[in-house]
Amino acid sequence: MTARAFIVGAARSGSGKTSVAIGLMRALARRGLAVRGAKSGPDYIDPGFHAAATGAPGVNLDSWAMPPAFLGHLAAAQAEAEVLVIESAMGLFDGVPAAPGRSGAAADLARAWGVPVLLVLDVSGQSQTVAAIARGFASHDPGVRIAGVVLNQVASERHERLCRAAVEALGLPVVGAVHRNPDMALPERHLGLVQAREHAALEAFIERLAEVMARSIDLDAVLALARPLDAAGSAGAALPPPGQRIALADDAAFAFVYPHVLGHWRAAGAEILRFSPLADEAPDPSCDACWLPGGYPELHAGRLAAAGRFLAGLRRFAATGSVHGECGGFMVLGRAIEDAGGVTHPMAGLLGQVTSYAQRRMNLGYRQARLIGAAPIGPAGARIRGHEFHYSRVTEPGDDPPLAELADGEGRPLGVSGARRGNVTGTFFHAIAME
């Protein structure tokens, strides 16, 4: 089975892409179609909502971080459905300066596979001017086809009529108009949307989005504009499993794991045993590797500091098994976390750094890493692509050797990063794929 695919794109973040994408996924699934979702770029949150809306795992498709063969491999696997809805990150053409097709923008996917774009335009504060924006998108890149438009944040029937007529005069079909509805808003926090697992009444919320989209958008027209996704590749750039049996921290404090990473670990024969540090659970001692993902440990620092069984068990595990922490996991492996209120909470002490959310600094962007020492994410010398997104600041670096040399998405050196001590390694950057 090869899915008919389309990209839900927009001019910027905050235009309503996620609400439209989630609602369309569920509305199409309610028709009895096998639907899957995908997210362009390095986003942990939206694939969880996609999975909840479709009942099937989501995936990230990142043209900067993933070599073309690996990107095609993941896309082909996700296309084993009837409909694939790909949600763009930020604006449709937003990425970093890079080799052709490797910018990280959703437009790269549209161009590579001929996937048409359903353009969501927030028309609040404008009417006929929306046509100028639509014209710009339609003509900006001849390799990217804008197949239809959804008007979002429509204020009234008259507002819809004016906007619709202006866009359709360009020859672009308007397949829907979503009127203002505060009940559709997704809750947010300092690092973005609240995780799907934390959303109160998630199923009712998704059903409400589906009702709105089914009422506001011509689903038959959306299906008619979708095209079969012709993608193929290989899994050669996938991150290797860090062990045969992997203890994976998994709760509200540790939730940022890419679906494609876990999928490859399982495909390679690894067994994943989940545990909850917030429930004061320790990694299973029968495992040979422990993975502490990113998440929101700063919101739970007091509970983690008081989780004696977790911290003692993690220290025992590190004596013989490998332990790796990404971002929030890296922070917990350190000596302490200072929360936003200025209270310092002791952590595992398996690495030497102290991090602070009281002294905030935004760290955001793609990262290219060369491993100085061996780690669960690869051997010494390995080159890995990923990203960094956090507001914490290292206030005491400790004296552990660094794990990697970093550069940004354009190759500009950023210095060394992370730490390693014995069987324990950690970094602020999230690994996505091998180069």
C-alpha positions in Angstrom: 0.0 0.0 0.0 1.3 3.5 -0.9 -0.4 6.3 0.8 -1.8 9.4 -0.9 0.0 12.2 0.8 -0.2 15.9 1.3 1.6 18.5 3.4 -0.2 20.9 5.7 1.9 24.1 5.4 1.7 27.7 6.5 3.5 31.0 6.4 4.6 30.8 10.0 4.2 29.1 13.4 0.9 29.9 15.1 -1.1 29.8 11.9 -3.1 26.8 13.0 -1.3 24.0 11.1 -1.3 21.6 14.0 -5.0 22.0 14.8 -5.9 21.6 11.1 -3.6 18.6 10.7 -4.8 16.8 13.8 -8.4 17.4 12.9 -8.0 16.3 9.4 -6.2 13.1 10.5 -9.0 12.1 12.8 -11.8 13.3 10.4 -10.3 11.1 7.6 -9.8 8.2 9.9 -13.5 8.4 10.9 -14.3 7.7 7.3 -12.6 4.3 7.7 -9.3 5.3 6.0 -6.0 4.1 7.3 -4.3 7.4 8.1 -0.8 8.2 9.4 0.9 11.4 10.3 4.4 12.8 10.0 6.2 16.0 11.1 8.9 17.8 9.2 11.8 19.0 11.4 12.9 18.2 14.9 9.7 18.1 16.9 8.9 15.7 19.7 5.4 17.0 20.6 3.4 16.9 17.4 4.1 13.2 16.5 2.4 12.3 19.8 -0.7 14.1 18.8 -0.6 12.5 15.4 -0.4 9.1 16.9 -3.3 9.9 19.2 -5.4 11.2 16.2 -4.6 8.2 13.9 -4.0 5.3 16.2 -0.7 4.7 14.4 2.8 5.8 15.3 4.0 9.2 14.0 7.4 10.0 12.6 9.7 12.9 12.0 11.0 13.6 8.5 13.9 16.0 8.7 15.7 16.8 5.5 18.6 18.5 7.2 19.3 15.9 9.9 18.5 12.8 7.9 20.5 11.8 4.8 18.3 11.4 1.8 18.3 7.6 1.8 17.3 7.5 5.4 14.6 10.1 4.9 13.2 8.1 2.0 13.3 4.9 4.1 11.2 6.5 6.9 8.8 8.1 4.5 8.2 4.9 2.6 7.5 3.0 5.9 5.1 5.7 7.0 3.3 5.5 3.6 2.1 2.0 4.4 -1.4 3.4 4.8 -4.1 5.0 2.7 -3.5 8.7 3.6 -0.3 10.3 4.9 -0.7 13.8 6.4 2.7 15.6 6.7 2.7 18.7 9.0 5.2 21.4 8.3 7.4 22.9 11.0 7.2 26.7 11.2 6.8 28.2 7.7 6.7 25.9 4.6 10.1 27.2 3.3 11.8 27.8 6.7 15.1 25.9 7.2 18.8 26.6 7.3 21.2 27.5 4.4 22.3 24.1 3.2 22.9 22.0 0.1 19.8 21.7 -2.1 17.1 19.5 -0.5 18.9 19.5 2.9 17.5 22.7 4.5 15.1 21.0 6.9 12.1 22.8 5.4 9.0 20.9 4.6 9.3 22.4 1.1 12.3 19.9 0.6 9.9 17.0 1.0 7.3 18.5 -1.4 10.0 19.0 -4.0 11.7 15.6 -3.5 8.6 13.5 -3.7 6.1 15.7 -5.5 3.9 16.0 -2.5 1.2 18.7 -2.9 0.7 21.4 -0.2 -2.5 22.3 1.6 -1.7 25.9 2.6 -3.2 27.1 5.9 -3.5 30.9 5.9 -4.4 32.8 9.1 -6.6 35.6 7.7 -7.1 37.5 11.0 -6.6 41.2 10.5 -6.8 41.0 6.7 -9.2 40.1 3.8 -8.2 40.5 0.1 -4.5 40.9 1.1 -4.5 37.1 1.7 -4.4 36.7 -2.1 -1.0 38.4 -2.3 0.3 35.9 0.3 -1.2 33.0 -1.6 0.2 34.2 -4.9 3.7 34.5 -3.3 3.5 30.9 -2.1 2.2 29.6 -5.4 5.0 31.2 -7.4 8.0 31.1 -4.9 9.3 27.7 -5.9 8.2 25.9 -9.1 9.1 22.6 -7.5 6.6 23.1 -4.7 2.9 22.9 -5.7 0.3 24.7 -3.7 -2.7 22.5 -4.4 -5.3 24.1 -2.1 -5.9 26.7 0.6 -7.6 26.6 4.0 -8.6 29.9 5.4 -8.1 30.0 9.2 -9.3 32.4 11.9 -12.2 33.6 9.7 -14.2 36.3 11.6 -17.5 36.1 9.7 -19.4 34.9 6.7 -18.6 38.2 4.9 -14.9 37.9 5.9 -14.9 34.4 4.4 -16.5 35.5 1.2 -14.0 38.3 0.6 -11.0 36.1 1.3 -12.3 33.2 -0.7 -13.1 35.3 -3.7 -9.6 36.9 -3.7 -7.7 33.6 -3.5 -9.9 31.7 -6.0 -9.4 34.6 -8.5 -5.8 33.4 -8.6 -6.9 29.9 -9.7 -6.1 28.4 -6.3 -8.9 26.3 -4.8 -10.1 27.2 -1.3 -11.0 23.9 0.2 -12.1 25.1 3.6 -12.6 28.0 6.0 -12.2 27.6 9.7 -13.9 30.2 11.7 -12.5 31.6 15.0 -12.9 29.1 17.8 -11.0 29.4 21.1 -11.8 25.8 22.0 -9.4 24.6 19.3 -6.3 26.1 20.9 -3.6 23.7 22.0 -2.1 24.5 25.5 1.5 25.7 25.5 4.4 26.0 28.0 7.8 27.4 27.9 9.3 24.9 25.4 6.2 24.6 23.2 3.0 22.6 23.3 2.0 20.4 26.2 2.7 16.8 25.4 -0.2 14.7 24.2 0.1 12.4 27.3 -0.4 15.5 29.5 -3.4 16.9 27.7 -6.6 16.6 29.8 -9.4 14.9 27.9 -7.2 14.3 24.9 -9.6 12.1 23.0 -12.5 14.6 23.4 -10.2 17.4 22.2 -9.2 15.5 19.1 -12.8 14.6 18.4 -13.8 18.2 18.7 -11.1 19.2 16.2 -12.3 16.5 13.8 -15.8 17.8 14.0 -14.7 21.3 13.2 -12.6 20.2 10.3 -15.2 17.9 8.9 -17.7 20.8 9.0 -15.3 23.5 7.8 -13.2 21.7 5.1 -14.2 19.7 2.0 -12.7 16.4 2.9 -13.4 15.0 -0.6 -11.5 17.9 -2.1 -8.6 17.3 0.2 -8.4 13.6 -0.7 -8.6 14.6 -4.4 -5.5 16.9 -4.1 -3.4 14.2 -2.4 -0.9 12.3 -4.5 0.8 8.9 -4.0 4.1 9.2 -2.2 6.9 7.7 -4.2 9.8 7.3 -1.7 12.4 4.7 -1.0 15.8 4.4 0.8 17.7 2.5 3.5 18.2 2.6 7.2 22.0 2.9 7.1 22.0 6.3 9.0 19.9 5.1 11.9 21.3 5.5 15.4 22.4 2.1 16.6 20.7 0.6 19.7 22.8 1.4 22.8 22.4 -2.2 24.1 20.5 -5.4 23.7 18.2 -4.6 26.6 17.6 -0.9 27.1 16.1 0.6 30.2 14.2 3.7 29.0 13.1 6.5 31.4 9.5 7.3 30.4 7.2 9.6 32.1 6.2 13.3 32.2 9.8 14.3 33.0 11.5 12.1 30.4 9.4 11.8 27.2 11.4 13.2 24.2 12.4 10.2 22.2 12.0 10.2 18.4 9.7 7.5 17.1 12.1 6.5 14.4 14.9 6.0 17.0 12.8 3.5 19.0 11.5 1.9 15.9 15.0 1.2 14.6 16.2 -0.2 18.0 13.3 -2.6 18.0 13.9 -3.6 14.3 17.6 -4.3 15.2 16.4 -6.7 17.9 16.7 -4.6 21.0 14.3 -5.0 23.9 13.1 -1.8 25.6 12.0 -1.8 29.2 10.4 1.4 30.4 10.6 2.8 33.9 9.3 5.9 35.6 11.8 8.0 37.7 8.8 10.1 38.9 7.3 6.9 40.3 10.7 6.3 42.0 11.4 3.3 39.7 15.0 2.3 39.0 16.4 1.0 35.7 16.0 -2.8 35.4 19.4 -4.3 36.4 19.1 -7.0 33.8 19.5 -4.3 31.1 22.9 -3.4 29.6 22.1 0.2 28.8 20.0 3.0 30.3 18.7 5.9 28.3 17.4 9.1 30.0 15.6 11.2 27.3 15.0 14.9 27.3 11.7 16.2 28.8 10.8 18.6 31.6 12.8 17.5 34.6 13.0 21.2 35.7 9.2 21.0 36.4 9.7 17.9 38.6 13.1 18.6 40.1 11.9 18.3 43.7 10.3 14.9 43.1 13.3 13.6 41.2 15.6 14.7 44.0 13.4 12.8 46.5 13.2 9.7 44.4 15.8 7.7 46.4 15.2 4.3 44.8 15.6 5.8 41.3 18.8 7.7 42.1 20.4 4.8 44.0 19.4 2.3 41.3 20.8 4.6 38.6 24.1 4.9 40.4 24.3 1.1 40.8 23.4 0.6 37.2 26.2 2.9 36.0 28.8 0.8 37.7 28.4 -1.9 35.1 26.0 -0.7 32.4 26.2 2.3 30.0 24.0 5.3 30.8 23.3 8.2 28.4 21.3 11.3 29.0 20.0 13.8 26.4 19.2 17.4 27.4 16.9 16.9 30.5 18.4 13.5 31.0 21.9 15.0 30.9 20.8 17.5 33.5 19.6 14.8 35.9 22.9 12.9 35.5 24.7 16.0 36.8 25.2 17.1 40.4 22.2 19.4 40.7 19.4 21.4 39.0 18.4 24.9 40.0 14.8 25.4 39.3 13.1 28.6 38.0 12.5 29.7 41.6 16.2 29.5 42.5 15.9 26.3 44.6 18.8 23.9 44.0 17.9 20.2 43.9 20.6 17.4 44.1 20.6 15.0 41.2 22.5 11.7 40.4 26.0 13.1 40.5 27.2 10.7 37.8 28.5 13.7 35.9 29.9 16.9 37.3 27.8 19.8 35.9 25.2 21.9 37.7 22.4 23.5 35.5 20.1 26.3 36.2 16.6 27.4 35.0 16.8 30.5 37.2 19.6 31.9 35.0 17.9 31.2 31.7 19.4 31.3 28.2 17.7 30.1 25.1 19.7 27.4 23.1 18.0 26.5 19.9 19.1 25.1 16.5 20.5 22.2 14.5 23.7 20.6 15.7 26.5 18.7 14.0 28.5 16.6 16.4 31.8 14.7 16.2 32.1 12.4 19.1 35.4 12.8 20.9 34.8 9.6 22.9 32.7 6.5 22.4 29.1 6.8 23.6 25.8 4.9 23.3 25.0 7.1 20.3 28.1 6.1 18.4 31.8 5.3 18.4 34.6 7.8 18.9 34.9 9.9 15.7 31.3 9.3 14.6 29.5 12.3 13.1 25.9 12.8 14.2 23.2 15.3 13.3 20.7 16.5 15.8 19.3 19.6 17.5 19.3 21.5 20.7 16.3 23.2 22.4 16.5 24.3 26.0 16.5 27.3 28.3 18.9 26.0 30.9 22.4 27.3 31.6 25.4 25.4 32.9 26.5 27.3 36.0 29.2 24.9 37.1 30.7 22.8 34.3 32.5 20.2 36.4 35.7 18.7 35.3 34.6 15.7 33.1 36.0 15.4 29.6 33.7 16.6 26.9 31.8 14.2 24.7 31.6 16.0 21.4 32.7 18.9 19.2 29.7 20.8 18.0 28.9 23.0 15.0 25.6 24.6 14.2 23.4 23.8 11.2 25.6 25.9 8.9 28.8 24.3 10.1 30.0 27.2 12.3 32.0 25.8 15.3 30.4 26.0 18.7 33.1 24.4 20.8 32.9 21.2 22.9 29.8 19.9 24.6 28.5 17.2 26.9 30.5 15.1 29.3 31.7 11.5 29.9 32.8 9.7 33.0 33.3 5.9 33.1 30.1 4.3 31.7 28.1 7.6 31.8 27.7 10.1 28.9 25.4 13.0 28.3 24.8 15.9 26.0 22.4 18.8 25.6 21.9 18.0 21.9 19.3 15.4 20.8 20.7 12.9 18.3 18.6 12.3 15.2 20.7 10.3 12.7 24.3 9.5 11.7 25.8 11.6 8.9 
